[in-house]
Amino acid sequence: MKKTLVPLFFAAFSLLGFSYAYAQNLDTITGNWTTFDDGTNQPAAIVRISEKNGLFFGVITKLLDPKAPVNCDKCQDLRKGKPLVGMEILSGLKKTGDLYVGGYILDPDEGEIYKVEMRPTDGGNKLDVRGYVGIPLLGRTQIWNRER
């Protein structure tokens, strides 16, 4: 009887450990996120957000729209003409309470850079991404979905 309980114990422990690790991931904005096209509301890209020294950064890892440009032709900085996949479009966010603030986001469709703040919602499965000029009131919000 004891021999059959040991594997069950380890299996249950492993599942609890996995659940705990996954729940921890939902407490932060780090991970892969699906972005959506403003005009069509169709999936546009996957952005991987990572943290380094308390700051959060985001890089396009995959384009989902086969008709989308592959280079940032409208960019006004060093990214002009560079491939979108691998491009950092999000930089310098810091966690303050339940918000991530103080960073910048590039809209590669327009080549514009905006201030940005983010807030995880829906238990960490969605991310409200607000790009703005000046103050957050003067901006727009996109909702990104966490990739599984």
KELUMLO-248632 format. One line per 10 residues: for each residue x, z, y of C-alpha. Coordinates in steps of 0.2 Angstrom, whole numbers. Layout:
X Z Y | ... .
This chain:
0 0 0 | 14 4 12 | 22 -13 9 | 7 -22 16 | 5 -11 31 | 23 -14 37 | 20 -33 40 | 3 -30 48 | 11 -17 60 | 25 -29 65 .
12 -43 68 | 1 -32 79 | 16 -26 88 | 22 -44 91 | 5 -49 98 | 5 -34 109 | 22 -38 116 | 17 -56 119 | 1 -51 128 | 11 -39 139 .
24 -52 143 | 11 -65 147 | 1 -53 158 | 17 -49 167 | 19 -68 171 | 1 -68 179 | 6 -54 191 | 18 -67 200 | 17 -85 206 | 32 -90 195 .
28 -103 182 | 21 -120 182 | 6 -126 192 | -4 -141 193 | -7 -148 210 | -22 -159 215 | -23 -174 226 | -33 -170 242 | -43 -186 242 | -47 -188 224 .
-46 -170 218 | -37 -177 203 | -21 -169 196 | -6 -175 206 | 9 -166 200 | 17 -151 191 | 27 -139 202 | 38 -125 194 | 39 -110 205 | 54 -98 202 .
61 -83 211 | 79 -80 216 | 85 -64 226 | 67 -60 231 | 63 -77 237 | 51 -90 229 | 55 -109 228 | 45 -123 220 | 51 -140 212 | 41 -155 207 .
44 -156 188 | 32 -170 184 | 20 -183 192 | 3 -184 185 | -4 -199 195 | 3 -215 188 | -1 -224 205 | 8 -211 215 | 24 -215 224 | 40 -209 214 .
50 -207 230 | 47 -197 246 | 48 -212 258 | 39 -203 272 | 50 -188 272 | 59 -185 288 | 74 -175 282 | 87 -177 269 | 74 -180 256 | 69 -197 263 .
69 -210 249 | 74 -197 236 | 64 -195 219 | 50 -183 220 | 53 -177 202 | 66 -163 204 | 63 -162 223 | 61 -144 231 | 45 -144 240 | 42 -126 242 .
55 -113 249 | 58 -96 256 | 42 -87 251 | 42 -68 250 | 30 -56 242 | 21 -45 254 | 7 -35 246 | -4 -48 237 | 2 -62 248 | 17 -73 247 .
22 -78 265 | 36 -84 276 | 40 -100 267 | 38 -119 270 | 30 -132 260 | 33 -151 260 | 18 -163 259 | 27 -178 251 | 12 -189 254 | 14 -187 273 .
32 -182 274 | 26 -167 284 | 33 -149 282 | 21 -134 285 | 22 -115 285 | 14 -109 269 | 6 -93 262 | 0 -91 244 | -12 -79 235 | -14 -78 216 .
-33 -78 212 | -43 -78 196 | -32 -65 187 | -17 -76 191 | -23 -92 184 | -26 -100 201 | -16 -100 217 | -23 -102 234 | -10 -112 244 | -12 -113 263 .
-2 -124 273 | -3 -123 292 | 5 -126 309 | 7 -111 320 | -5 -99 312 | -14 -98 296 | -31 -101 304 | -25 -119 309 | -22 -125 291 | -30 -130 275 .
-30 -123 257 | -27 -131 241 | -30 -123 224 | -17 -125 211 | -20 -121 192 | -8 -112 182 | -1 -122 167 | -2 -115 150 .
